[in-house]
C-alpha cells in the first residue's frame, strides 16, 4: 500500500503497511457492517472521494483482505471480506474500545459530519419504539456551519424511515434542538439524554410520548456500554 515500506522486518510494521493508510480500517468496518456495494460504502464511510475509495478497495483486494465479486448478469459488483479480513475484527474492536476509554470526548466527537450522522440515524433509528402512526421529527444542529443545519426524519408504519433537508408537507411531532457534539455524545455513550437536557445542550418539545420514550427509539453505538467511557464534561 505505501510506496515506501518502513524498512523493518517485524510483524507490527508489516501489518501497519497494509492497514495504516487513511480510510482502510473504516472501509473494512463498513464491509463488516454489511455494506458491500461501492456507493453504499462511500456513503457510510463519510468524506471519502470516489477515486480514493477505488484505490483503497483495490489495495485491500491485492492484500487479500477483501474479495471483489462481479455479477455480470445483474451488472453488480460486491466487496466481501476474506477470512484474513474477518480476522481483523478483534483488533478493530480493541481499537474502538481503547478510543472510548482513553480519548477525550471533545476530541473523539469533534469531527462529526451532519450528513453522515443523519444517514446513520435514519438507518438505525428503532422505529419499533415509535407509536403506530406516522412520526415526523425535526432536528436542528446549532453548531452546524454548513448549508443544512436542519433535518427532518419521516417514519411511516411498515416503511423505511427517510431523512430530508427540505420542509416536508406534514406536521412535525417532535422538535429537537441540539449540537452535533451533544448528539454524538449520547450515541456513543459519552453522555445521556437526561444529562444533555440538564446541561442545556439538548432541548425537546412536542409529542410527550416520543419525548418520554426517546431511550427506546434513539440508536446507540455498540460501544456505548463499554466500561470506563470518557464522558463529555458538564456545561460551564
Secondary structure, DSSP 8 states (H G I E B T S, - for coil): --SS--S--SHHHHHHHHH-STTHHHHHHHHHTT--SHHHHHHHH-S--HHHHHHHHHHHHHTTSEEEEEETTTTEEEEEE-HHHHTTHHHHHHHHHHHHHHS-HHHHTTT--HHHHHHHHHHH--GGGS-SS-EEEEEEETT--SS--EEEEEE-TTS--EEESS--SS--SEEEEE-HHHHHHHHTTSS-HHHHHHHTS-EEEE-HHHHHTHHHHS---TTTT-TT--------
